Amino acid sequence: GEEPLTNWTVARVRRNILARAQVGGIITHVEPSGGEGSTALGADFTYQPTNELILWGMAAGNMDPADPPEPFAGNLVVDYTGDFWGWQVNGYTIGEGMRPAAGFVRRAGIHRGFATLRQRPRPGGLVRSVTIRESTEWFVNTEGVVEDRSFSGSVETLFESGDVVEIELGRRYERLLEPFALRPDVVIPEGEYWNTGWSVSVDTARKRPLWLGAQYGEPGF
């Protein structure tokens, strides 16, 4: 049969306050013809106390007739970008019931954390800069079980010529709570899995008439 008509409403506002801050809000409402509507509300802020430091956060809630548990979400990011040092800490939580009818949520019932650190020394001579990055990320479900965890690091060398050489290394842990079928004849059983990947890449300067990009490594699973 034909799908019922559905009314969609999405409204977004944002306003500057003081010299280095903004606040905003969003509301979505989806109401099928002859059915009960679902509404989600959210608010966010951005604050940049210095040229290098920025804070961003949001909170949202879902008002659904089914009254699901944990109908909320929140996110907080602190980001510092200096010439030598850079770092970011990012954490968010999405409750199991945060499933707005308008979408916008890819994965519910999860807590995610992310942290990265960057150093950029400038040795001089033939080397313009060396950028070193270390990052970690993890996902925990609402029962406190770690489902995904990863660690990665990279060293990127930028030469005065414009050529770039980068080495990357990453290791990831994944817990499958149920069997996963890659295809009908290949099924990965539930369990805990670690995999490691690495790569070396070279990119010559784009200012040359002929430039080259090459990469070699093992991506992992």
C-alpha angles and dihedrals in degrees: 000000000000119000114246119256113263129204115218125195125180122170128175130184131181131179137184116235126186114345103298108024140082132188128195146173140202136195128189127186128183119185123174117211109271093006140091120274129236122217131193125191129193141175131192141180139197123199125180109184092174137014089258103041127066132172124198131178144162141186128196140176136194123220106199128168089231089062096218121196120264097012094177144090136193139182135187127184129183113188129182120186115182130156096257103017128042131167142163135196116193129176134169139170127203116190122224091249095049096106106128115197090232090062123225092138116095099176127020130190095042142117116207131192129186133179131174135178127197133190124186115188119181107215097180127216112072092348118077096185144340116215116201119189132183121183140174131187134180140181123206124185125224090268091060095253117141107233100173134015130170140179126193140172136183140183117204120188118198114195126206087248089064094250117136131205119186133184119194132186128181139174125193136189121201130181117204110205091191136015115286121211115215087181134339093278098039117065124168110213122229115272144091121306135186124192133177129208135182139175143183119206135183126195121180121214115286090218090077120092088239121033132180136209122189135168134185131179150094113282096196123222 
